[in-house]
Amino acid sequence: MFNNLSDKLDKALHVLKGHGSITEVNVAETLKEVRRALLDADVNFKIAKSFTTKVKEKALGQNVLTTLQPGQLMVKIVKDELTELMGGDAEGINLSGDPSVILMSGLQGSGKTTFSGKLANYLKNKKTKRPLLVACDVYRPAAIDQLHVVGDQIGVEVFSDRGNNDPVAIAKAGIAHAKANGFNVVIIDTAGRLAVDEAMMTEISNIHKATQPQETLFVVDSMTGQDAVNTAKAFNDVLNFDGVILTKLDGDTRGGAAISIKSVVNKPIKFIGTGEKMEAIDVFYPSRMADRILGMGDVVSLVERAQEQFDEVEARKLQKKIAKNQFGFDDFLKQIQQIKKMGNMKDLVGMIPGAGKMMKDIDIDDDAFKGIEAIIHSMTPKERSNPSIINASRKKRVAKGSGTTVQEVNQLLKQFDQMSKMMIMMQGGGGKKMMQLMKN
Ligand code: GDP
């Protein structure tokens, strides 16, 4: 996420981070570089200019040059300004109303249908919410099918009416269906066009008037840079929407949309989409995003994601197994599945302070676990629970079955063995000892 921008800002702030004396000249030079980095990231020219002006004013106001650690203070000022630019405090969505109606708007391909599913799944997991998805794209039958596929995947009902070509009527019928059947959130997915046009605006505006949503969200593809900002403006003029959803932040997004959108439409970014899977949704926290842009990682989000996947009952079962030395490959497989659910690997690494920068050139692909999973799937249940029985001929069979080599099977067995030993050590009060060892 934002690798290029992070890199350039890192270079720009290099001098200030204590790698040389700090003078008025190099503060000015640094700010010029920061501005260039923002422009390269497709941030609007005016925004980039006012950003550096504000940073400069703050730096002067706080007498940066005479403080003990001028570099760090400058980085902090840049971080605070970035946070401010992206929206200050995080803002949630309005779920008042029974049912609460959430209307999705945006261009075709921006990720509305995917995000509708992600949001429904997110709310459903909150336990108190029972969402209903409503399909209002009457132009593309495939769009209705797509929403049904998504609904089936997450176990959320989808309301559609294939014979009807009036999206306003479908939206209203969807809300009535929700009221009659105890759904407390209605998420309305609408049709988009490839570019802003009058017919689309009239239609979404009519749906908006008829459904009086508590929350109107504008979904935008962050890869489209300044175009994203222009589209946001066009939709906001008509809908006066409540919040922005930035999708596809997992790609090689330059970052311009994330940084500029708030100050152009003065509406907060509420969620981001970071992948095609239903779990790839995150609440947008401007301050955490600023940390990530400045290469400081985002440990808080990483821990939160781990917690979301954490199942206490499973964890206790696992602990017992480890204590009894019964940790097998099936448990290992479960662990891998949990990690995978946390999101895309490159994204996860980027949340570890410093690691994103260190590993930016290493290709971490999401299939990293594929070989391991294939090997485990090729083992018999007996072999999985008792790997010590895997002799040479079994290894050959497993390698063949998984399309790997005996060497790779051996490597996995070795790693598994080391991991099991380490877990037993941690269990037996050796945790402190281990930490000590790691520190030395
Ligand atoms: P709609 O036309 O606005 O409903 O857009 P869709 O939901 O159909 O999404 C268009 C394409 O973008 C699909 O192929 C999605 O899988 C993909 N997509 C949506 N959100 C994300 C995201 O956050 N990351 C990535 N990588 N792809 C996404």
Residues whose N, C-alpha, C, O or C-beta is under 5 A from the ligand:
A	BS01	GDP	L107 Q108 G109 S110 G111 K112 T113 T114 F115 T247 K248 L249 D250 G273 T274 G275 E276
